[in-house]
Amino acid sequence: MLCNFIGNYTEAVFNEPWAKYPVRKPEEWQFPDGVRSLVFKYCCNWMDAQIISDRFKESKFIHILRNPSDILFSMMFPKADSYPPRSWDEYGNERDKRFAQAVDHWYTFVQGSFAIEDTLKDRYKLVIYEKLPEQLDDLSSFLKLPLKKENLPYKEGRNLPKEKLAHLEDLWSKHPQKLALRQEIEKKYY
């Protein structure tokens, strides 16, 4: 959602372009001649942040942080229309195993994304998904793009109601290190 929204203000958008731009191979990425501003989204770009920032000197990184329980639910039970299409079949069908796989994946990505802030400093921006409308002016300044709230395809209340997520609480308690990160995120940002 945010990738395509920001892309409306740039010359090109690459929203998880698996076929043309191999994931985890930024040294191979070649963009169209003359393009000076673009949006390029891979959830795992944090893994190659140093290579990307060295190669693309004016690149900026936006870390979108969403409510942890909502993310876990989405990873465990992806929507049929999710983009890119995901089934997470490798997580298996058993609820505890599926949660354990999803929470490990989430934890690795969140820790990695936070870690690049120290490296990239003023080229890194944390955006809280649920607070996006109120952070838009700051994001606009960061990107030096005239982002307009009236064009933002954000819908309040898009996250799941807490009662729908309650059945995950017993699973969180089985992963104390990940639960501690979730609680730290909720305390600091929510």
BELFENCOR-V856544 format. One record per residue. N is the residue number from 1. RES is the residue in three letters. PSI is psi as a letter, one per 40 degrees, with the letter a starting at -180 (none if undefined). Layout:
# BELFENCOR-V856544
n = {N | N}
res = {RES | RES}
psi = {PSI | PSI}
This chain:
# BELFENCOR-V856544
n = {1 | 2 | 3 | 4 | 5 | 6 | 7 | 8 | 9 | 10 | 11 | 12 | 13 | 14 | 15 | 16 | 17 | 18 | 19 | 20 | 21 | 22 | 23 | 24 | 25 | 26 | 27 | 28 | 29 | 30 | 31 | 32 | 33 | 34 | 35 | 36 | 37 | 38 | 39 | 40 | 41 | 42 | 43 | 44 | 45 | 46 | 47 | 48 | 49 | 50 | 51 | 52 | 53 | 54 | 55 | 56 | 57 | 58 | 59 | 60 | 61 | 62 | 63 | 64 | 65 | 66 | 67 | 68 | 69 | 70 | 71 | 72 | 73 | 74 | 75 | 76 | 77 | 78 | 79 | 80 | 81 | 82 | 83 | 84 | 85 | 86 | 87 | 88 | 89 | 90 | 91 | 92 | 93 | 94 | 95 | 96 | 97 | 98 | 99 | 100 | 101 | 102 | 103 | 104 | 105 | 106 | 107 | 108 | 109 | 110 | 111 | 112 | 113 | 114 | 115 | 116 | 117 | 118 | 119 | 120 | 121 | 122 | 123 | 124 | 125 | 126 | 127 | 128 | 129 | 130 | 131 | 132 | 133 | 134 | 135 | 136 | 137 | 138 | 139 | 140 | 141 | 142 | 143 | 144 | 145 | 146 | 147 | 148 | 149 | 150 | 151 | 152 | 153 | 154 | 155 | 156 | 157 | 158 | 159 | 160 | 161 | 162 | 163 | 164 | 165 | 166 | 167 | 168 | 169 | 170 | 171 | 172 | 173 | 174 | 175 | 176 | 177 | 178 | 179 | 180 | 181 | 182 | 183 | 184 | 185 | 186 | 187 | 188 | 189 | 190}
res = {MET | LEU | CYS | ASN | PHE | ILE | GLY | ASN | TYR | THR | GLU | ALA | VAL | PHE | ASN | GLU | PRO | TRP | ALA | LYS | TYR | PRO | VAL | ARG | LYS | PRO | GLU | GLU | TRP | GLN | PHE | PRO | ASP | GLY | VAL | ARG | SER | LEU | VAL | PHE | LYS | TYR | CYS | CYS | ASN | TRP | MET | ASP | ALA | GLN | ILE | ILE | SER | ASP | ARG | PHE | LYS | GLU | SER | LYS | PHE | ILE | HIS | ILE | LEU | ARG | ASN | PRO | SER | ASP | ILE | LEU | PHE | SER | MET | MET | PHE | PRO | LYS | ALA | ASP | SER | TYR | PRO | PRO | ARG | SER | TRP | ASP | GLU | TYR | GLY | ASN | GLU | ARG | ASP | LYS | ARG | PHE | ALA | GLN | ALA | VAL | ASP | HIS | TRP | TYR | THR | PHE | VAL | GLN | GLY | SER | PHE | ALA | ILE | GLU | ASP | THR | LEU | LYS | ASP | ARG | TYR | LYS | LEU | VAL | ILE | TYR | GLU | LYS | LEU | PRO | GLU | GLN | LEU | ASP | ASP | LEU | SER | SER | PHE | LEU | LYS | LEU | PRO | LEU | LYS | LYS | GLU | ASN | LEU | PRO | TYR | LYS | GLU | GLY | ARG | ASN | LEU | PRO | LYS | GLU | LYS | LEU | ALA | HIS | LEU | GLU | ASP | LEU | TRP | SER | LYS | HIS | PRO | GLN | LYS | LEU | ALA | LEU | ARG | GLN | GLU | ILE | GLU | LYS | LYS | TYR | TYR}
psi = {d | d | d | d | d | d | d | e | e | i | e | i | h | g | g | g | g | d | d | d | g | h | i | e | f | d | e | e | h | h | i | i | i | e | h | d | h | i | h | h | h | h | d | e | d | d | d | f | d | d | d | d | d | d | d | g | d | e | i | i | h | h | h | h | h | i | h | d | d | d | d | d | d | d | d | d | g | i | i | d | e | i | h | i | h | i | e | f | d | e | e | a | e | h | d | d | d | d | d | d | d | d | d | d | d | d | d | d | d | d | d | d | d | d | d | e | d | d | d | e | b | e | e | h | h | h | h | h | d | e | e | d | d | e | e | d | d | d | d | d | d | d | e | f | i | g | h | h | d | e | e | h | f | h | h | i | e | d | i | i | i | d | d | d | e | d | e | e | d | d | d | d | e | e | g | d | d | d | d | d | d | d | d | d | d | d | d | d | e | none}
